[in-house]
Amino acid sequence: MNMDYPDCAFCRIATCRVPAEIVYEDSESIAFLDIHPLFPGHVLLCPREHYETLSDLPLGLTGPLMAITQLLARAVEAALDAEGTFIAINNRVSQTVPHLHIHVVPRRRRDGLKGFFWPRTPYRDESAREAVRDAIEREIQKLLV
């Protein structure tokens, strides 16, 4: 179903048709340095098979992909003497390559990513917060059926 997409940059990396600075690979995934890093050591982890978003990833691959994310986070911190890591997945919005990928970014206090780049939008009041909570809970119940 999710075959190789020849126009996808990450599919081309996963099938070794274009070079990349690979830091980890196995039969299901590949991790490589981001060519436009937030900081040196910024790694991208992708499933080898083409899935556009986290929602498209088969459940059987979510656990293994998160285990590799943990491995990469530990390795990036140790290799770069970082104080921590930032782990992120963009789904469609801000996703420059439409192939699921997990960002593992080394972090240090006062590194300039103050709250990353998101504005904070508070709830209007408690009833607005509850309405959103309720709507999300209803959707979860539908999806679990």
TAVENVEN-V720059 format. One record per residue. N is the residue number from 0. PSI is psi in whole degrees, 0 to 359 (* if undefined). Layout:
n=(N,N)
psi=(PSI,PSI)
//
This chain:
n=(0,1,2,3,4,5,6,7,8,9,10,11,12,13,14,15,16,17,18,19,20,21,22,23,24,25,26,27,28,29,30,31,32,33,34,35,36,37,38,39,40,41,42,43,44,45,46,47,48,49,50,51,52,53,54,55,56,57,58,59,60,61,62,63,64,65,66,67,68,69,70,71,72,73,74,75,76,77,78,79,80,81,82,83,84,85,86,87,88,89,90,91,92,93,94,95,96,97,98,99,100,101,102,103,104,105,106,107,108,109,110,111,112,113,114,115,116,117,118,119,120,121,122,123,124,125,126,127,128,129,130,131,132,133,134,135,136,137,138,139,140,141,142,143,144)
psi=(308,76,173,135,107,336,358,122,321,330,321,322,315,332,14,27,340,147,153,159,83,132,341,144,149,190,338,341,167,141,138,161,137,135,347,67,148,319,155,136,359,116,145,132,127,147,146,322,150,114,129,316,170,324,334,342,128,143,324,344,347,315,308,321,322,326,319,325,317,314,313,319,315,316,316,315,312,315,327,9,41,155,344,189,158,126,128,149,126,135,103,292,128,11,98,334,120,56,123,130,146,126,131,108,126,142,150,150,142,37,0,352,61,102,20,232,31,136,151,130,101,160,148,317,183,326,326,318,316,323,319,315,314,317,318,317,318,317,321,315,320,317,333,347,*)
//
